[in-house]
Amino acid sequence: MTDATLKITEIFYSLQGESNTVGLPTVFVRLTGCPLRCGYCDSEYAFYGGTRMSLDAICDEVASHNPRYICVTGGEPLAQRECLTLLTRLCDAGYDVSLETSGALPIDNVDPRVSRVVDLKTPGSDEVARNRYENMALLTARDQVKFVICSREDYEWARFKVDEYALVQRAGEVLFSPAFGQITPLSLAEWILADNLPVRFQLQLHKLLWNDAPGH
């Protein structure tokens, strides 16, 4: 037993909407709070409020869904120190665990069994200055790097960063997503094909299925 706690916005069971486990039934643990304010953020409701829960209570709620896959997300989960402890406990319980992080905070202390899904914020996000590029050298084949593309300029910037940091060689996946409502998915798909870019195009499945409603 432990007295450690985290502030939680929601814990829910749904289909993974993105990343390399897209479409798989997953339990999401959404932590409250984020130091960034990206212009396209789709989880602003997680910036404030939340309920403080013990790690034991969180793990019990997760287990009640009998999952295989767990995604710890936010907000920015690494903004809460005990997130690292939660990630290790979930790995110890035998789950396949991923962490969605903004890339603005260090990832070096995350349990190596976790698949770290690390954003690189594009200029169009309004938070490009917050990128912690030191994280790029820490990536492994278990990890994923995500770019949310808001414009053709963002695409060219992201393409340069993929080469600059040899991300295809460092990470298991490089993910390109169109910013919802800012560019068409077809435009991004055609740019990737025209450049024969070795990245994974992805749409946010949960938005297509549930119109971005919380709890999905």
SULNOR-V796186 format. One record per backbone hydrogen bond with DSSP energy under -1.0 kcal/mol. NH is the residue of the N-H (numbers start at 1). CO is the residue of the C=O. If there is no record, write none. Layout:
{{NH/CO} {NH/CO}}
//
This chain:
{{6/53} {8/51} {9/30} {10/30} {12/28} {14/26} {16/24} {22/19} {23/16} {24/21} {26/14} {27/69} {28/12} {29/71} {30/10} {31/73} {32/7} {33/46} {39/125} {41/38} {46/43} {47/44} {51/8} {53/6} {55/4} {58/54} {59/55} {60/56} {61/57} {62/58} {63/59} {64/60} {65/62} {66/63} {70/96} {71/27} {72/98} {73/29} {76/33} {79/76} {80/77} {83/80} {84/81} {86/82} {87/83} {88/84} {89/85} {90/86} {91/87} {92/88} {93/89} {94/91} {95/90} {96/68} {98/70} {99/115} {100/72} {101/117} {110/107} {114/111} {115/97} {117/99} {118/144} {119/101} {120/146} {125/122} {126/123} {130/127} {131/128} {132/103} {135/132} {136/133} {138/135} {139/136} {143/140} {144/116} {145/173} {146/118} {147/175} {149/177} {155/151} {156/152} {157/153} {158/154} {159/155} {160/156} {161/157} {162/158} {163/159} {164/160} {165/161} {166/163} {167/162} {170/166} {171/167} {172/143} {173/143} {175/145} {176/200} {177/147} {179/149} {182/179} {183/179} {188/184} {189/185} {190/186} {191/187} {192/188} {193/189} {194/190} {195/191} {197/192} {199/197} {200/174} {202/176} {205/17} {205/203} {207/204} {208/204} {209/205} {210/206} {211/207} {213/210}}
//
